[in-house]
Amino acid sequence: MERKRGHMRAIAAELPGITAPVLGRHGFAEAQLVTQWASIIGPELAAMAWPEKLSFPRGERREGTLRLRVAAGCAPEIQHRAPLLIERINAFFGYRAIVHLRLIQAPLAARHTPPHPPRALNPEERAGIDRRVATVADPDLRAALQRLGEAILRHVKE
């Protein structure tokens, strides 16, 4: 893919092209379903279930079946909420992509659990970051460094 010198694109714009070859081998023609799973169904449900395979009838790209890996003991909850899950997934795709869920009870890998929300910074931490970046002349670079500092501190325990 050829890019003009100096032309930047958001990584999110490149993500489907990067992940599609790998995810496609597992039945995920729709790579965004995996990459945005928690935002599609919500963090509470994402902690209980993870998409394993999306399959469609031969020659079709709609009314498919989504196989979900479900944590032990969570299958009744996921089964009860199946209509809601299907509705949210179809709203994400913008058409009736899914009509069935197939649940497989198996442990979820640790990477499938949503991360804890970052902590809020206290006033001293914010002031410390401001002092450290105050001498940077370029306002865009200064703002980027400030965001980076905040992100790092949010993930450091107090």
BELWOHU-V33653 format. One record per residue. SS is DSSP state (h for helix, s for strand, l for the rest). PHI is phi in whole degrees, -180 to 180 (NA if undefined). OMEGA is omega as a letter, one per 30 degrees, with the letter a starting at -180 (none if undefined). Layout:
ss = (SS;SS)
phi = (PHI;PHI)
omega = (OMEGA;OMEGA)
This chain:
ss = (l;l;l;l;l;l;l;l;l;l;h;h;h;h;h;h;h;h;h;h;h;h;h;h;l;l;l;l;l;l;h;h;h;h;h;l;h;h;h;h;h;l;h;h;h;h;l;l;s;s;s;s;s;s;s;l;l;l;l;l;l;l;l;s;s;s;s;s;s;s;l;l;l;l;h;h;h;h;h;h;l;h;h;h;h;h;h;h;h;h;h;h;h;l;l;l;l;s;s;s;s;s;s;s;s;l;l;l;l;h;h;h;l;l;l;l;l;l;l;l;l;l;h;h;h;h;h;h;h;h;h;h;h;l;l;l;l;l;h;h;h;h;h;h;h;h;h;h;h;h;h;h;h;h;l;l;l;l)
phi = (NA;-93;-123;-69;-60;85;-85;-109;-125;-66;-61;-62;-70;-93;-55;-59;-68;-78;-86;-58;-61;-74;-70;-60;-65;-100;91;-104;-67;-102;-61;-65;-60;-76;-68;-118;-53;-63;-75;-75;-104;97;-64;-63;-74;-64;-73;-102;-145;-138;-70;-107;-154;-116;-129;-123;-59;-53;79;-116;-129;-148;53;-93;-120;-108;-89;-114;-85;-120;-62;-54;84;-99;-58;-60;-65;-66;-63;-62;-93;-53;-59;-66;-60;-61;-61;-66;-65;-65;-64;-62;-73;88;-158;-80;-77;-119;-123;-135;-114;-117;-97;-120;-80;-162;-62;-85;-68;-58;-70;-85;-81;-66;-70;-70;-65;-66;-79;-81;-85;-88;-58;-66;-65;-61;-63;-63;-65;-57;-64;-68;-100;-60;-85;-76;-72;-73;-65;-68;-66;-61;-64;-65;-65;-65;-63;-63;-60;-64;-63;-65;-66;-64;-99;-97;-68;-69)
omega = (a;l;l;l;l;a;a;l;l;l;l;l;a;a;a;l;l;a;a;l;a;a;l;l;a;l;a;l;l;a;a;l;l;a;a;a;a;l;l;a;a;a;a;a;l;l;a;a;l;a;l;a;l;a;a;l;a;l;a;l;l;l;a;l;l;l;a;l;a;l;a;l;a;a;l;l;a;l;l;a;a;l;l;l;a;l;a;l;l;l;l;a;a;l;a;a;a;l;a;l;l;a;l;l;l;l;l;l;a;a;a;l;a;a;l;l;l;a;l;l;l;a;l;l;l;l;l;l;l;l;a;a;a;a;l;a;a;a;l;l;l;l;l;l;l;l;l;l;l;a;l;a;l;a;l;l;l;none)
